[in-house]
Amino acid sequence: FNISYLTNPYMVSASGCTFEYAELDYDFSGDSTVPAGNLVSVELSQDGTKLYIFSNQASDNNSGYQYTLGTPYDISSASYASISFPFRPESQDTRGGAFRLDNGEIFYKISDCTGNKKVYQYSLSTGWDMGSMSYASKSLDYNSAGFASTGKDCFVADSGDKFYCCSNDAVGEFDLGTPYMLDTASYTGNSFSITSQDSAMRGFYMKSDGLKMWLRGDTN
C-alpha cells in the first residue's frame, strides 16, 4: 500500500493537477497477521492515526485488522495494533466498507456473496476502536431493494440521512429514515453510471460536503 499527494486539494483530473508519489508505503506481504494477496479495501480514521485493512479470505473469517500510524497519515509509520475483527458469518465475500466519519462509532461492510447481497452495520462502543466492534443486527439488502446484483463499496453521508452503494458500474443512493440506521434504508431510484469511465469499479469515496465523488476502477 502506498500514498500519493494532490497538488490541488480534492482535484484528481482537473487542469493543473498532478499526482505526486510521496514515496511512503507499507508492505503487508511481510506481515504474518494478514493473509497475503487477499486484501480488498483500506480505511483511515478521520485524524489519520489509525489504519484498517480488510481481508476477503474465508480462512481468517474475512477479518479486518487495525494499525496505528505513529505519524498521522504517514503509511510508513504503520504498526499492527494487535486488534482484528471477523466479519463472518454475516459478511461473506467482503468488499469495501465505511465508518461514520464524525465519531467512528458505526462501521458498514458490504458483501458480494451469491445469495448474500447486503451491507451490514456494526457498532463500536469506543469510536475508531475495532476491538470494541459488534454486529448491530442491522443490514440493507441492496439487491432486493432494486439497486444492483453486485456490491463493491459503500459510503454514508455526514448528515446520516443518505447512504450510497456502488456496484461494478454504478453508484446508487438510499434514504435513511433514521440517520445512520441501515434497517430504515430505502432506494431512491437515483444512480450514477460510470460505464463511460470504467466497467469494473472497485471502490469510491465522497467529499464530506457531498459535492465531489471519486471512483476507483479496475479496467482503465
C-alpha positions in Angstrom: 0.0 0.0 0.0 1.4 3.4 -0.9 0.3 7.1 -0.7 0.2 10.0 -3.1 -0.3 13.7 -2.7 -2.5 16.0 -4.7 -1.1 19.3 -5.8 -4.7 20.8 -5.8 -6.8 19.6 -2.9 -9.6 17.2 -3.9 -8.9 17.6 -7.6 -7.7 14.4 -9.4 -8.5 15.2 -13.0 -8.7 18.9 -13.4 -6.3 21.1 -15.3 -3.2 22.0 -13.3 -3.4 18.9 -11.0 -0.8 16.2 -10.8 -0.4 13.2 -8.6 2.9 13.1 -6.7 4.0 9.7 -5.3 5.1 10.5 -1.7 7.4 7.5 -1.5 5.6 6.4 1.6 4.5 2.8 1.8 3.9 -0.2 4.0 4.5 -3.8 2.8 1.7 -6.0 4.2 3.1 -9.1 2.5 5.7 -9.5 5.2 3.1 -9.1 8.0 2.2 -12.6 9.3 -1.1 -11.3 10.8 -2.7 -10.6 7.4 -3.3 -13.2 4.7 -1.1 -12.1 1.8 -2.8 -11.4 -1.5 -6.3 -11.2 -0.1 -6.6 -7.5 0.8 -9.7 -5.9 -0.7 -10.0 -2.5 1.0 -8.5 0.0 3.3 -9.8 2.8 5.6 -8.3 5.6 7.7 -9.6 7.2 10.9 -10.6 10.8 10.5 -7.5 12.0 12.4 -5.1 9.8 10.4 -3.8 7.9 13.4 -5.4 4.6 12.7 -5.4 2.4 9.5 -7.7 -0.5 8.8 -7.2 -3.2 6.2 -9.7 -5.8 5.2 -9.3 -9.4 4.0 -11.5 -11.4 1.7 -10.2 -14.8 2.9 -12.6 -17.4 4.4 -9.8 -19.0 6.4 -9.4 -15.9 8.6 -13.2 -15.2 8.7 -13.0 -12.2 6.4 -11.4 -10.2 9.1 -10.4 -6.5 9.4 -7.1 -5.5 11.0 -6.3 -2.3 12.9 -2.9 -0.5 12.6 -1.5 2.5 14.4 0.2 5.3 12.5 3.0 6.9 14.5 2.8 9.9 12.3 -0.8 10.8 11.2 -1.5 9.8 7.5 2.1 8.6 7.1 1.7 4.9 6.0 5.4 4.2 6.5 4.9 4.7 10.3 2.3 1.9 10.5 2.5 -0.8 13.1 0.0 -3.6 13.8 -2.1 -2.8 16.9 -2.9 -6.5 17.6 -6.6 -5.7 17.0 -8.8 -7.6 14.5 -12.5 -8.3 13.9 -14.1 -11.3 12.0 -16.9 -10.2 9.7 -18.1 -13.7 9.2 -20.7 -15.2 9.5 -22.6 -12.0 8.5 -20.5 -10.6 5.7 -19.1 -13.2 3.3 -17.1 -12.3 0.1 -16.4 -8.9 1.8 -15.6 -5.8 -0.2 -15.4 -2.2 0.8 -16.6 -0.5 4.0 -17.2 2.9 5.6 -17.1 4.5 9.0 -19.4 7.1 10.4 -16.9 9.9 10.0 -17.9 12.3 12.8 -17.2 9.8 15.6 -16.2 6.4 14.2 -18.9 4.7 16.3 -20.6 2.9 13.3 -19.0 0.8 10.6 -20.7 -0.5 7.5 -19.3 -3.5 5.5 -20.6 -4.7 2.1 -20.8 -8.3 1.0 -20.9 -9.5 -2.6 -21.5 -13.2 -2.0 -24.1 -15.2 -4.0 -27.3 -15.1 -2.0 -25.9 -12.5 0.3 -26.1 -9.1 -1.4 -26.1 -7.0 1.8 -24.5 -4.2 3.7 -24.1 -5.0 7.4 -23.9 -2.4 10.2 -21.6 -2.7 13.2 -21.3 -0.7 16.4 -18.1 0.5 18.1 -18.5 1.3 21.8 -15.3 3.3 21.5 -15.0 5.3 18.3 -12.4 4.0 15.8 -11.5 1.1 18.0 -12.1 -2.2 16.1 -11.6 -4.1 19.4 -14.9 -2.6 20.6 -16.9 -3.6 17.5 -20.0 -5.8 17.5 -22.7 -6.6 14.9 -25.7 -4.2 15.3 -28.2 -6.7 13.8 -29.0 -4.2 11.0 -28.5 -4.7 7.3 -29.5 -3.4 3.9 -30.3 -5.9 1.0 -29.2 -3.7 -1.9 -30.2 -6.3 -4.5 -33.8 -6.8 -3.2 -34.1 -3.1 -2.8 -33.8 -2.8 -6.6 -30.3 -1.3 -7.0 -27.9 -3.9 -8.3 -26.8 -7.5 -8.1 -23.2 -6.7 -7.2 -21.8 -4.7 -4.3 -18.2 -3.3 -4.2 -18.2 -0.4 -1.7 -20.4 1.9 0.4 -20.4 5.3 2.0 -22.6 7.2 4.5 -23.2 11.0 4.3 -22.0 13.1 7.2 -25.6 14.0 7.9 -26.5 10.3 8.2 -29.7 10.6 6.1 -28.1 9.3 2.8 -26.3 6.1 2.1 -24.6 5.0 -1.1 -23.6 1.7 -2.6 -21.5 1.0 -5.7 -21.7 -1.9 -8.0 -19.5 -2.8 -10.9 -20.8 0.0 -13.0 -22.9 2.5 -10.9 -23.4 4.3 -7.6 -26.8 4.1 -6.0 -28.5 6.4 -3.5 -30.5 5.3 -0.5 -32.5 7.4 2.0 -32.1 6.6 5.7 -35.4 7.2 7.6 -33.4 7.3 10.9 -29.9 8.8 10.5 -27.2 6.2 10.1 -29.6 3.2 10.6 -29.4 0.7 7.7 -32.7 -1.0 8.6 -34.5 2.2 7.7 -32.9 2.4 4.2 -35.0 2.8 1.0 -33.6 3.0 -2.5 -34.4 6.4 -4.1 -34.0 5.2 -7.6 -31.2 7.6 -8.2 -28.0 6.2 -9.6 -24.9 7.3 -11.5 -23.4 5.1 -14.2 -19.7 5.0 -14.6 -19.6 2.8 -17.7 -18.0 5.6 -19.8 -15.1 5.6 -17.4 -14.7 2.0 -16.3 -16.6 -1.3 -16.5 -15.3 -2.8 -13.2 -15.4 -0.4 -10.3 -13.8 -1.4 -7.1 -14.4 1.5 -4.8 -15.4 5.1 -4.3 -15.4 8.0 -1.9 -17.3 11.2 -1.5 -16.2 14.6 -0.2 -17.8 15.5 3.2 -19.9 18.3 1.7 -21.2 15.8 -1.0 -20.0 18.0 -3.9 -17.3 15.6 -5.2 -17.1 11.9 -5.7 -14.0 9.8 -6.6 -14.2 6.3 -8.3 -11.6 3.6 -8.3 -11.7 1.5 -11.4 -10.1 -1.9 -12.2 -10.1 -1.9 -16.0 -8.9 1.5 -17.1 
